[in-house]
Amino acid sequence: MLALKRFINESSQLAALLIGLFAIAALLLSATAYWIADRAMRTELHDVIDADAGAVLSGYRSEGRAEAIEVVQQLSAVPGLSGRYLLQASDGRKLAGNLAPMLPTAGALEVKAPRGGDLPAGHRHAAAATDIVLGEGRFLPDGSYLFVGEDTRRLAATRERILGAFAWIIGATVLLALASGALLSAGFLRRVDAITRTCRAVMAGRFGDRIPVGSSQTQLDRLSATINDMLDRIGALMESLRQMSSDIAHDLRTPLTRLRQRLESVRGNRATVADYEQVVERALGECDAILAVFSALLRISQIESGSQRANFTRIALPRLLQRVAELYAPVVEDGQQTLRADLCKLLEVRADETLLMQMFSNLMENAIGHAGRGAAIRLECRRTDGEGLVRVIDSGPGIPANERERVFDRLYRLERSRNAPGYGLGLSLVAAIAKLHQYTIELSDAAPGLCVTIRIPLPMTDQAASELSSSPPTQTTAAGAAHARAAPDATVPDRGTAA
């Protein structure tokens, strides 16, 4: 009941606002039209008055006062006309016309005259009905006075018709505004109530509720769609947080348990100083590993916040990838693997150089660590229409198709990698860096092995650069690894292991 009352009150307020706006607009329009029509009719009356006065003066100039009297009599005798005329002598005697003598005054005048008679306007026995006469007074050369005017009955009648029409228009406008306001406010408030209910449902813990979105693509539809996208994002983040908490509890329980067991193994036993030093050394190693996990998680969260976009600069991507290949050449040699770098010569991107170094280093570590001894690894960089492609390909066991999406989740590891070093944060960090740069990651089967493809969208200015020119492929093998040089400034902080 309270909700219904509130809905009615809010609808009434919106409808009243629309009625007020419509009424003000109609009044302004009506007033403007009334003023224009009144001015036009008054101008027409003045034109008639000037024409009649000109006819009297023309007769006076041609044949004197007698002709002027005759012209006034002729004008006054026309039945049904609204003209009012007076020609009086200098001594005040009426010479001709249908008006009573008046005080001579030159110029434009508005006088009251009895309707249907020529009694003076101020006479006590004047007819009850009087007309407002709009006219002009002039003095003739012999001292006589001429007044020519038009009564304003037609002007008043036209005004009344205009005002009556405007009253109907304003009334119809108010009714239309009332109906429109009721419909618009009802629809608007229903949508607002739907948004409010959904937000309150989400606040109450029903994270799956969403706002209905119509197909009309109005402002409210776009707002609802945006809120739904925001709720989807919040839901994904909360699910990620829940999954991460579960993974942390699962993956860190083992090192923490092992740490406790080692500390308890020396408590109460007759242990030597060497035993204590060994246990402390191992405990410190376990603590460092645990701290590394939390440091990597914080690093991923920092990257996902987007704050590091301010560090974007122009980077020659082939040169950076060459540094990665040279940096990992000794590691490849130690694993009796081969590394081939096939890079194009020209490909510039706007990015954070440190983060890109981290991303491609993690992908290389993933390939080296999981491909196995004797595997072949390729690092490729290509440029196509509208995008750059970077691929890291290995000939190892690969990743099953049903698990390729999950390997980017934090702390997720394949079952066969559970006993291998690492905590499953390497590819999570890669995904966060790629998302920050708006890159797309694709995992596919290399038959055998895994192919990781990074798709890099290029702006139009970069697409119009010089044509793609690939450098001769460089192959680093176990035999040639000793000659590879590592770039002195190539730092790879916080390397995570892949799935």
Buried (B, 14 or more C-beta within 10 A) or exposed (E): EEEEEEBEEBBEEBBBEBBEEBBEEBEEBBEEBBEEBBEEBBEEBBEBBEEBBEBBBEBBEEEEBEBBBBBBBBBBEEEEBBBBBBBBBEEEEBBBBBBBBBEBEEEEBEBEBBEEBBBBBEEEEBEEEBBBBBBBBBEBEEEBBBBBBBBBBEBEEBBEEBEEEBEEBBEEBBEBBBEBBBEBBBEBBEBEBBBEEBBEBBEEEEBEBBBEBEEEEEEBBEBBBEBBEEBEEEBEEEEBEEBBEEBBEEBBEEBEEEBEEBBEEBEEEEBEEEEEEBBEEBBEEBEEBBEBBEBBBEBBEEBBEEEBEEEBEEBBBBEBBBBBBBBBBBBBBEBEBBBBBBBBBBBBBEBBBBBBBBBBBBBBBBBBBBBBEEBBBBBBBBBEEEBBBBBBBBBBBBBEEEEBEBBBBBBBBBEEBEEEEBBBBBBBBBBBBBBBBEBEBEBBEBEEBBBBBBBBBBEEEBEEEEEBEBBEEBEBBBEBBEEBEEBEEBEBEBBBBBB
